[in-house]
Amino acid sequence: MSSISISSDDATQSFVNKQQPAIKKQIQHAIKLGDLSLLKRIFQLFKVAPNEEITNTAKTCTALHYACSLDTVIILDYLLQLTYNLYKEDFANIINAKTSEGWNLVMITAVYGANNSLTLLLKYGGLRLYEKDNSGLRAADLALKYKHESIYRNLTKQSDQFPMKTITEPTEFVTPLNQKEFIKEKTQEATCCTQASSDKTKIEDQEEHQELFRHGKRLPCVVCSGDKGWIKYSECCGHPMHPLCLKGMKTCPQCNEGSLRLSSSIRVPEHALTLNKNLDGPHLPQNNTV
């Protein structure tokens, strides 16, 4: 599990701003699609923590806030469990962290009418129902303001049940994480990263590749010709590709190899890097169409 954690100090912070804009956009995209497998891959590859800011420092919005605003329950469920597994002692602080508008997670559900997300949050617990936003409004007040009556009734009922009290411990996990499987995934990821690092070192040690690794510039994705974001390399021919650009493809768009698989490590330096500092235009061959 430590492969996702960013640092011990960051665990006590409600917000951490670490990722590059391109990675933040990929996280937003995965949440918007409700693609849990994609979100997990991004979190594992870039070691994203659930309390990391994914918009910008002016907005201060984490993946948890974003999932609540879209009512993407499958994503929110995973993020809440991940938060509790990584930062149990700071769980309540993280899920009650506020955006620039002063909205915590439960307030977000009230503003956007996210009934399913509110139900999930109430089952987990740890909510501070009496917190106020920048305008001095509580979650129930916001639900009334934005005309979400069912959420208003739910929050009022909760307030009556827990008068002036914070629910400090998670009360229920809707789809509990399989701890053995969770640890197994982290172990496999660490093994793959170690192997990739070992392979890369062997390639770098070869005299003919040292110049490329020291001074070379990363070539763009052969599908979209973009050089930003999450680029990996095909195991068949070693060309750079965005995983998102290959959605639905079964064969390599560069060499037509039937078993298309990607790796984080550079396998063919000449296909992944260039010494041409004035590289301009697409790397995709003229006759290659997608």
N, C-alpha and C positions, 0 to 999 in steps of 0.2 A: 504493500500500500504506500510505502514511502516514495515510490517512483512518481506519484502524482503531486505529493507535497512540495511546496516551493521553498519553504524554510520554516524553522521552528518559530522565528519571530513573527512571520506573517500570519501564523495561526491565531494570534491575538488581535489582529487587525480586521475591522469589518470590511474594509475594501483594500485590495491590492491592485496596483496598476502595473502590469508587467508585459503583456502581449503586444505585438505589433498590430497596427490597424488591419492588415490583411487577415491575420489570424482571428481577430475579433469579428470580422465580417463572416468568416467561415463558421464561427460558433453561433452567431445570430442566424445564419442560413440553416444550420442543422436544427436549431430549436424551432424555427419557423416551419420547417418541414415535419417536425416531430420525428426526426431520424435519430433514434437513440444510438444505433451502432456507429453512425458517423460521428456523433458527439463524443462517444467513448474513445474513438480512434484519435480525434483531435486532442482531447484531454490527455490521453496517454502519450502521444507523440510530443506535444509541446509542454507537458507537465503543467496543465492548467489546473488551478485550484477553484473550488466552487465560489469562493469569495473574491474572485478577480473581476475587476471592472472590464466590461466588454463593449462599452460604447466609447466614451471619452471622459476625461477628468472633469469636464463641465457637467456632465449628466450623472456620473457616478451610478452606474447601473450594472449589476452582476447578472450572470446567467440565471440565477434564481428569480430576480426581478423580471427579467425578460420572459421567462417561461410562465410566470404568473400573469403577465399582461396579455399573453397569447392564449392563456388557459390550456397550455400544452402539458397535460397531467403526466404523461409517461416520462417526459423529460424532468419535470419538477420532482416526481417521485424518486428518480435516480439521484438527482442533485441533493435532495434532502438527506437521503441515506448516505451519500458520499460525504456530505458535510459532517454528519454525526460520526461516521467511521473515522474520518481524519482528524476532526476537531471537536471531540465530544465535550470538552470543558468549555469551549467557546461557541457551542451550537446556538444557544439562545441569542448571543450577541450578533452572530452572523446573520441569522434569519430575521432579526429585528433591525438590521442596518438600514439606513434611510438613503434615498436618492437625493438629488439636489433639490427636489420639490419637498423633501421631508417625508417621503412615503416609504414605509417598510412593506414587507410582503403582503401582510393582511390588508393594508391600505390600498395596495395595487389591485388586489382582487375587488375591493369596493369601488374603485374608480372605473375599472374595465368590465365589471360585471362577471368576473371569473368565478362562477359558482363552484365548479369542480375543483379548482385550485384551493378555494377557501375550505371546502370540505376536507381536502387532503391535509392542509395546514393545521386545521383544528384536530385532526386525528393524531398528527405528530406531536402537537403541543409546543411549548416553549415560546408562545406568542405573548406579546405585551399589548393587550387590547386597549389600554388607556393612553398609549402614546399619541402625541399630537403632531400634525405636520406643520409646515412653515406658516400656514394660515390659522393655526390654532384649532384645527379640526381633527377629531378622532376618526377611526375607520368607519364606525357607524354613521357619523355625520357625513362622511364622504359618500357612503352608499346612498344616503338620503338626497344629497346634493345632486348626484348623477343618476338618480331615479332607478336604483337597483333595489327594489323592495324586498325581494327574497333574501338578498344578502344582508340588508338592514335588519330584517327579522331574525336571521340566524345570529348576527353579531349581538343583537339586543338580548337574545336568549342566552348566549354565551356570557355576556356581561352580568346577567342575573345569576347565572350559575357560578361564576367566579368573580364576585364583587371585589374590585380593587386588588386584584391578585394576578400575578404573572404565572402562567403554567410553565414551570421551569424544566420539566423532563418530558421527552417524547413519550406519548402514551400508546402509540400503535404504529406499526409499519405495515402499510397496505400490502406491499409485495416485498417482503424482507429480502435483503441481499443474501445470496448463498455465500457465506463467508469462505468456505473451502474453494468455491469457484472463483471468488473475488481474488483471493490470495494466489490461486493458480494462474490467473490472467496476469497478475503483476510479476510473478516469477518467470513466466514465459516471455513477457515483454523485456525483462531485465536480461534474460539469456540471449534474446535476439539482438538487443542493443550491444551487448558485449561481443557477440559474434560479428556483428556488422563493423564494430570499431576495430576488431582484430583484423578483419578482411581489408578494411580501408588502410590500416597501417602497413600491411604487406604490399599493397599496391603503391603506397607512397614511398616505400623503401626502394622501389625499382627506379633506377637512375633516369630512365626515359620519361617517367611521369612526375618527377620531383618539381620541375618547372611549372607544370600545369597546376599542381596542388598549391604551390607557393604564390603564384602570380596570376593564375587563371581566373576568368570570370565565368560565373554559372550561366549555362545556356538556357534559353526559355523552354517552356513546354512545347513539344512538337505538335500538339493538337491545336492549342489556342494561340501559341506564340507569345504568351505572357510569362514574365519571369518573376512575378510576385507570388507570395503565399506558399502553400504546402506542395512542394515539388518532390516527387520520388522518381525512381529509375526502374525501367523495365528489366526484368531478370534475363530476358532473351537477348536483347541487343544493347541494353544499357542507356537508352535515350531518356531524357527527362520528360516527365508527364505529370500533370495535376490529376490526382485520383478522381476529382469531381468531373473532369473532362472525359473520363473513360466510362462514365455511367452507361450501362447497357452494352458495352463492347465486350466481346469474348476473344477477339484476336488483336494482336498488337498492330496499331495503325502505322507503324514504321516498317516492320519486317514481316508482318502477316503471320507471325508465330501463333499457333492455335491456343496455347496455354498461357494467357496473359496474366503475369504476376508482377507486382511492384515491390521494390525494396528501398529502404531508406539509405542504403550505402551505395556509393559510386562504384560500379563494377567495370565500366569502360570509360576511363578518364577522357579519351578523345571525343566521346559522344556527349559527355556531360559538361565539359569545361572548354574554354577557348582563351588563347592569349591575345586575341584581337580585341583591344580596348575600345575600338570604334565600331564594335558589332552593332549593326542596324538592320532592321527588317526581320521578317519571320525566318525561323530556323526550319520550318516545314517545307519539304520539297514542293516544286511547282505542281506536280501531278498528283499530290496527295490530298484527297478530299475526305471530309468527315460528314 
